[in-house]
């Protein structure tokens, strides 16, 4: 499966770029880290997931969607 590499820096830009690439036939999207996995990257990842749809694979620099989701969940659980 060929991946679409998303270069937009803002969540809104990511959403537009993912939607465009999805219409072009891509179902796997890779975002480069801009914030070291911080809040901006999480917002961009969320925008990409929303625009890509349920069947798509969304990654942040090689970290697949399910793993990224579980990392955020476990970190939040550890902070309580």
C-alpha atoms as an extended CHARMM CRD file, in Angstrom:
* protein
*
        80  EXT
         1         1  UNK       CA              0.0000000000        0.0000000000        0.0000000000  PROA      1               0.0000000000
         2         2  UNK       CA              1.4410000000        3.3440000000       -1.0560000000  PROA      2               0.0000000000
         3         3  UNK       CA              1.3860000000        6.1080000000        1.5410000000  PROA      3               0.0000000000
         4         4  UNK       CA              0.5390000000        9.7490000000        1.0620000000  PROA      4               0.0000000000
         5         5  UNK       CA              3.0500000000       11.9090000000        2.9290000000  PROA      5               0.0000000000
         6         6  UNK       CA              1.3170000000       14.8670000000        4.5140000000  PROA      6               0.0000000000
         7         7  UNK       CA              3.3820000000       18.0340000000        4.7240000000  PROA      7               0.0000000000
         8         8  UNK       CA              0.8560000000       20.5660000000        6.0660000000  PROA      8               0.0000000000
         9         9  UNK       CA              1.7860000000       22.1840000000        9.3540000000  PROA      9               0.0000000000
        10        10  UNK       CA             -1.6190000000       23.1700000000       10.7540000000  PROA      10              0.0000000000
        11        11  UNK       CA             -4.4560000000       20.8120000000       11.6770000000  PROA      11              0.0000000000
        12        12  UNK       CA             -6.7530000000       22.5190000000        9.1450000000  PROA      12              0.0000000000
        13        13  UNK       CA             -4.1220000000       22.1730000000        6.4390000000  PROA      13              0.0000000000
        14        14  UNK       CA             -3.6020000000       18.5150000000        7.3310000000  PROA      14              0.0000000000
        15        15  UNK       CA             -7.3460000000       17.8610000000        7.0590000000  PROA      15              0.0000000000
        16        16  UNK       CA             -7.5130000000       19.4620000000        3.6000000000  PROA      16              0.0000000000
        17        17  UNK       CA             -4.4390000000       17.6210000000        2.3580000000  PROA      17              0.0000000000
        18        18  UNK       CA             -5.6390000000       14.2400000000        3.6650000000  PROA      18              0.0000000000
        19        19  UNK       CA             -9.0760000000       14.7480000000        2.1230000000  PROA      19              0.0000000000
        20        20  UNK       CA             -7.5020000000       15.5850000000       -1.2250000000  PROA      20              0.0000000000
        21        21  UNK       CA             -5.2080000000       12.5360000000       -1.0950000000  PROA      21              0.0000000000
        22        22  UNK       CA             -8.0920000000       10.2910000000        0.0060000000  PROA      22              0.0000000000
        23        23  UNK       CA            -10.0680000000       11.3830000000       -3.0450000000  PROA      23              0.0000000000
        24        24  UNK       CA             -6.9930000000       10.5180000000       -5.1380000000  PROA      24              0.0000000000
        25        25  UNK       CA             -7.1990000000        6.9430000000       -3.8230000000  PROA      25              0.0000000000
        26        26  UNK       CA             -4.7990000000        6.8250000000       -0.8810000000  PROA      26              0.0000000000
        27        27  UNK       CA             -5.7560000000        4.9690000000        2.2890000000  PROA      27              0.0000000000
        28        28  UNK       CA             -2.4870000000        5.3030000000        4.2260000000  PROA      28              0.0000000000
        29        29  UNK       CA             -1.1990000000        8.6660000000        5.4490000000  PROA      29              0.0000000000
        30        30  UNK       CA              2.1030000000        9.5440000000        7.1250000000  PROA      30              0.0000000000
        31        31  UNK       CA              2.6430000000       12.8230000000        8.9890000000  PROA      31              0.0000000000
        32        32  UNK       CA              6.0870000000       14.0950000000        9.9060000000  PROA      32              0.0000000000
        33        33  UNK       CA              6.5940000000       15.1190000000       13.5230000000  PROA      33              0.0000000000
        34        34  UNK       CA              6.8090000000       18.8780000000       13.9950000000  PROA      34              0.0000000000
        35        35  UNK       CA              6.4620000000       19.0820000000       17.7560000000  PROA      35              0.0000000000
        36        36  UNK       CA              8.3060000000       15.9700000000       18.9370000000  PROA      36              0.0000000000
        37        37  UNK       CA              5.0010000000       14.1550000000       19.3780000000  PROA      37              0.0000000000
        38        38  UNK       CA              3.5930000000       17.0320000000       21.4310000000  PROA      38              0.0000000000
        39        39  UNK       CA              0.2290000000       18.7570000000       21.3490000000  PROA      39              0.0000000000
        40        40  UNK       CA              0.5510000000       20.1820000000       17.8170000000  PROA      40              0.0000000000
        41        41  UNK       CA              1.3830000000       16.7370000000       16.4370000000  PROA      41              0.0000000000
        42        42  UNK       CA             -1.5590000000       15.2030000000       18.3130000000  PROA      42              0.0000000000
        43        43  UNK       CA             -3.9180000000       17.8540000000       16.9240000000  PROA      43              0.0000000000
        44        44  UNK       CA             -2.5910000000       17.2650000000       13.4060000000  PROA      44              0.0000000000
        45        45  UNK       CA             -2.9390000000       13.4970000000       13.8650000000  PROA      45              0.0000000000
        46        46  UNK       CA             -6.5330000000       13.8910000000       15.0350000000  PROA      46              0.0000000000
        47        47  UNK       CA             -7.3700000000       16.0610000000       12.0270000000  PROA      47              0.0000000000
        48        48  UNK       CA             -5.8030000000       13.4910000000        9.7080000000  PROA      48              0.0000000000
        49        49  UNK       CA             -7.7140000000       10.6040000000       11.2950000000  PROA      49              0.0000000000
        50        50  UNK       CA            -11.0030000000       12.4670000000       11.0750000000  PROA      50              0.0000000000
        51        51  UNK       CA            -10.4800000000       13.3330000000        7.3920000000  PROA      51              0.0000000000
        52        52  UNK       CA             -9.1000000000        9.9310000000        6.4350000000  PROA      52              0.0000000000
        53        53  UNK       CA            -12.0040000000        7.8590000000        7.7580000000  PROA      53              0.0000000000
        54        54  UNK       CA            -12.2270000000        4.5820000000        9.6430000000  PROA      54              0.0000000000
        55        55  UNK       CA            -10.6310000000        2.2710000000        7.0730000000  PROA      55              0.0000000000
        56        56  UNK       CA             -7.5180000000        4.4100000000        6.6050000000  PROA      56              0.0000000000
        57        57  UNK       CA             -4.1610000000        4.0040000000        8.3210000000  PROA      57              0.0000000000
        58        58  UNK       CA             -2.7290000000        7.2050000000        9.7860000000  PROA      58              0.0000000000
        59        59  UNK       CA              0.8250000000        7.3130000000       11.1340000000  PROA      59              0.0000000000
        60        60  UNK       CA              2.9970000000        9.8810000000       12.8460000000  PROA      60              0.0000000000
        61        61  UNK       CA              6.5430000000        9.2590000000       11.6210000000  PROA      61              0.0000000000
        62        62  UNK       CA              6.0430000000        5.4860000000       11.3930000000  PROA      62              0.0000000000
        63        63  UNK       CA              3.9070000000        5.0810000000       14.5040000000  PROA      63              0.0000000000
        64        64  UNK       CA              0.6220000000        3.4500000000       13.3900000000  PROA      64              0.0000000000
        65        65  UNK       CA             -2.7660000000        4.7940000000       14.4650000000  PROA      65              0.0000000000
        66        66  UNK       CA             -3.6600000000        2.1230000000       17.0540000000  PROA      66              0.0000000000
        67        67  UNK       CA             -0.2950000000        2.4130000000       18.7940000000  PROA      67              0.0000000000
        68        68  UNK       CA             -0.4870000000        6.1930000000       18.8240000000  PROA      68              0.0000000000
        69        69  UNK       CA             -3.9610000000        6.0380000000       20.3300000000  PROA      69              0.0000000000
        70        70  UNK       CA             -2.9020000000        3.6000000000       23.0360000000  PROA      70              0.0000000000
        71        71  UNK       CA              0.1850000000        5.6530000000       23.9010000000  PROA      71              0.0000000000
        72        72  UNK       CA             -1.9640000000        8.7090000000       24.5510000000  PROA      72              0.0000000000
        73        73  UNK       CA             -4.3810000000        6.6580000000       26.6370000000  PROA      73              0.0000000000
        74        74  UNK       CA             -1.7010000000        5.0250000000       28.7800000000  PROA      74              0.0000000000
        75        75  UNK       CA              0.0600000000        8.3380000000       29.3700000000  PROA      75              0.0000000000
        76        76  UNK       CA             -3.1950000000        9.9330000000       30.4740000000  PROA      76              0.0000000000
        77        77  UNK       CA             -3.9160000000        6.9810000000       32.7840000000  PROA      77              0.0000000000
        78        78  UNK       CA             -0.4370000000        7.2570000000       34.2910000000  PROA      78              0.0000000000
        79        79  UNK       CA             -0.9260000000       10.9370000000       35.0380000000  PROA      79              0.0000000000
        80        80  UNK       CA             -3.9890000000       10.2970000000       37.2360000000  PROA      80              0.0000000000
